[in-house]
Amino acid sequence: MTTLTTDPLTAIDRCDRCGAQAYVRVVLPVGELLFCGHHAREHAPAYTDVATHVHDETDRLHAEHGTR
């Protein structure tokens, strides 16, 4: 059974693809994946249809680092 985790992502949470700070948690029927903003956008077409929940905190990037 997969438990939905809604805890905020922290600096300890790392992207499963590159190791950068994770801002997106993708909950799948068999587990979860963590992604940085870049890899979340890159892999969205692959996980959108199979994810049971997507916890997206990429709005924090603008708050923490400003917008370009």
Secondary structure, 3 states (H helix, E strand, C coil): CCCCCCCCCCCCCECCCCCCECCEEEEECCEEEEECHHHHHHHHHHHCCCCCEEEECCHHHHHHHCCC
